[in-house]
Amino acid sequence: MSAGSTWTEQDGALERTFVFADFKEAFAFMVRVAEVAERQGHHPDWRNSYNTVTIRLRTHDAGGAITDKDHRLATTIDRLHQ
């Protein structure tokens, strides 16, 4: 995980909330994350409300456990957010 990350473990998943200036910026971030997630073959659970995106990561094919795949995607998402 990258230094300064605000990912937390909540109910068996890594979770982080990102806040943007507006909906357009939040949605653009989601598109960037979706492209990376597709390449990694690891897809987040997420929700979006106007300028806020909350992402939850856990590995479904590992019984919903947090795995290295989750940590790798979280680190990549952090880089996309910078």
HELIX and SHEET records of a PDB file:
HELIX    1   1 PHE A   23  GLN A   40  1                                  18    
HELIX    2   2 HIS A   60  ALA A   62  5                                   3    
HELIX    3   3 ASP A   68  HIS A   81  1                                  14    
SHEET    1   A 4 THR A   8  GLN A  10  0                                        
SHEET    2   A 4 ALA A  13  VAL A  19 -1                                        
SHEET    3   A 4 THR A  52  LEU A  57 -1                                        
SHEET    4   A 4 ASP A  45  SER A  49 -1                                        
END                                                                             
